Amino acid sequence: MHAVILGLCMVAAGVFAAMFRAVVSYRRTAKPRYSHRSVAMELIWAAIPCLMLIACAAPAVKLIIALPDKQAEPPRTAQ
């Protein structure tokens, strides 16, 4: 499970690096670039965090389901 979380952190670091690079690259342009909106890119940009969340939640849910069900014991009285 630690390897999965490490991999997701690496992906997140890559996304932040790409975002930082884009911000630094395009802030220097005097004239704004015209670009078409890409539906595929928007879907991919939204799907990556969703997949990361599912990848983190799946092992956690599996672990919670595998935990034994412990009933609360009644309090002991002094005898």
N, C-alpha and C positions, 0 to 999 in steps of 0.2 A: 504494500500500500504506500510505503514511503517513496518508492520509485515512481509510482503514478503521480503523486503530489509533486515530486521534484520535476518530473517531465512537464506537468502543467505550469509550474512556476517558470520553467525555462521558456515555454511558449508565451506566457504572459510577458516575460522580459523581452522577448523578441518583438511582440506587438508594441510594447512601449518604446523600444528602440526605433522601430519603423515610424511610429507616430512622432517621436522627437526629431528624427531625421527630416520628416516631411515639414514639420513646423519650422525648423531651422532653414531648410532649403527654400521654402516659399515665402518666408517673411522678408527676404531681401528684394524681391521683385517689385519694381515700381508700378507696373501695370498688372492688374489681376488677370490670371489666366482663365480663359473660358474653357470649361470642360463639360462634356455631356454627363448627365447623371446615369450611372450604370446600375441597373436593377440587380444584376448578378453580383456586383461588388457590394452593394448594400446588403444583400441577403447573406453573403459570405461574412461580412463585417458583423452582422447580427448573430449569425449562427455559431461563430467561434466561441464567444462567451457562454452561449447556451450549452454547447458540447462540453466545454470545460466544467461547467456546473454539474452536468450529468455525470461526467467522469469522476468528479469528486464525491458526488452523492451516492453513486451506486455501491462502492465498497463500504461506505458508512452504513447504508441501509442494510446491506447483507450482514454486516457485523452486528447491528442492533437486533436483527431477526434471529441471529444465531445465539444470542445471549439467553441463558436459562431464565425462566420465569420464576422469580422468587416471590413467594407469598409473604406478606408481613406477618410476623409472629406476634401473638398477643402478649402484652406486657406481663412479666412474671410478678406474682405477688409473694410477699414474705410469708413463710409458713413456720 
